Amino acid sequence: MSASGNTILGREEFQSDAGSSSLTVECLKKTAVVAGRHISVVDTPGFFHTDLSKDEVKLEIGRCVSLSSPGPHAFLLVMPVGPYTKQEKEIVQEVQKMFSEKVMRYTIILFTRADDLEKGMTIKKYLKSSQELQGLVTKCGGCHAFNNKEENPTQVTELLKKIESMVAENGGSHYTDKMYLQAEAVIRQEQK
């Protein structure tokens, strides 16, 4: 979601609005210095884009790897706080299909709309309400929650620390184009 990219960068770089139609049509990369770190954020179309076909979306999302050459250190899978929906489960499956199971080691689940949690509810308590979500977060490099309405730089700094920790757990490596090409070859083989 583009609003999360804007929150991370600390400024409006990506088109974002709460409407029902999809705004991001192609991958867009923006860079900034955030909390003393040079970071790049690549915004992609959503998997269930309102104006693009499924194949067009997959092709465009695949471009994110080359835009972040030599490869992204982290994928942020953005989901709103709420019930873990069938559509979100399908997105996770599509991400794994496109980028292979290995991608999960490079992924952090970024929950948005943390302000929608009941008063006193933490993200940890929220996760306890769904074993499926707990399992997903366990497969990944963890999770983080954003309140995109709040201009609190601490939430971004904490996310960056979690990303750094995940990168360290991955031996400092990033998801590579080679991994993506291997996953693509498997998909082509399955289609035959």
N, C-alpha and C positions, 0 to 999 in steps of 0.2 A: 504494500500500500504506500502510495506516494507520500502521504502525510507523515509516515514514520521516517522516510528518507529525509524529509524536511526537518523533522525534529532532530535527527542525528546530526545533520549538517548545521543546524542552528539558524537556518534561513530558508526562505521559499525558493526552491530550485525546481521542484517537480510540480506539475499540474495536479491539483488535489481538490476534491469537493465531495460532499456527502451524498451526491445524487446517485441514482440507480444505474446510470450508464458508465461504461469504462472510459477513462480518459487516456491512459497510457497505451499507445499503439505500438511503439517501438522502444527498445532498450535505450536508456539514456544514462550516461555516466557523468557524475559531478564530483568534484574534489573540494576538500576544505581542510584547514587545520583545526582540529577539535581537541581540546584539552591537551594541547602540545603535540598531538599526533597528526601526521598527514594521513588522511583517509580518503578513500574513494567509495562512493555509493552508486550502484547500478540499479536503476529502477526498471522493472520489467512489467509487461502486461500481465494481468491476472489470468490464471488458467481458464476461468469461465468468463472470458471477455465477451462483451455484448455485441461487438462489431466484427470480430475476427473469427475465422474457423479454428477448430482445435489444432489442425496442422500448422496454420499460420502462427498461432500462439507458441506452439512447441519450437518452431524454427526460430522465432524471435527470442524466446527464453534461452535457447541454446547459444545464441550470440553473446549472452552475458559472460560466458567463459572467455571468449576472445577479447571482449571489452575490458576485462580485468586482468589481462596478460601480465605476468605469466600464469595467472590463475587466482581465483578468489581465496582468501584466507577463511572467509566465512560466508555462508548462505544464511539469510534470515528468512525464515518461513513465518510470515505475518498472519496472525489469526486474531479475531476479536474474542474477548472474554465472553463466555457463554457456553451453551451445550456444544459438544464436539459433534459436528454435523456430518452427514453422509458425504456432502460436497467436500468438506475439509479432508475427510479420509481419502477420497478420490484424488485430491491434490497431492497428498503425501505419497500415494501409490504412483502417480504420474511423475513426481520428482524422482522417486527411486528408479522408476523405469527409464527415465531420460538420462539420469546421471549415475546410476547404479547404487547399490546398497551403501557403497563407501561414502556417498555424499552425506549420509547422516552424521558421520564423524565430524563434518565441517559445517553442520547446521545448528543454529540456535532458534528455538521457537520464540518468536516475539509476539507476546499477547498485547493487543491494543485495547483501548477503552477500559483500562484498569479502574477508572473512575466509576464504571458500572458495577464493580464488585460491591456487595453489601457492606455496610459500615463495619469496620473491624475485620473484614475478610482479607487475608493475605493471599498472595499467589500460591503459596504452599498449601494453604487450606483449600483453595479452589481446586488444585490438582488432586487432592485427596478425594474429591467428589467423582472422579472418573479414572478407573483403572486403565482405560485405553489411553487417555492423555498422559497418565503417569508413565505408561510403557513407551509412548512416543518420545517423551522428554528424556527418558533413560537411554533410548537409542541414540539420541542426539547429544550435542555438546551442552545441553542444558536449556534453560529458558529464562526469559526476562519479561517484565511487564512495563508497558508505557501508558502514560496518560498524555495523549497528544494535545490535550487542551491546556495542559499545565506547562509553563515555561520554567522547568526545573532542570538545570544542567546536570544535576546529580544523577538523574535517571539515564542520561546518555553516558556519563563517565562510568557508571556501574556496568552498563552494557559493554562498553569498550574493555573493561577489566575482564568480563566474562569471555569476550572474544579472545583476548590475549591469553587467558588461561586455557581455552580450548586449543588455540594455536600451539601453545607449549605442549599440551597433551598429544598433539599430532606431530611432535618433533620439529616444530617450526615450519612444517611444510604447508603448502597450499594445495587446493584441489587443482589438478593439472588438466591441460587439454588432452593429454594422453589418456587419462582416466575417462574423460568425456568421450573420446573417440572409441575407446573400448566398449563403453556402454552403448554407443550408437551402433557399433558393429553387432552387438548382441540383439538389439532391437531389429536391425535389418534381417538378421538370421531368423528371428522369430516370425517375421512377416512373410518369409518364403514358404 
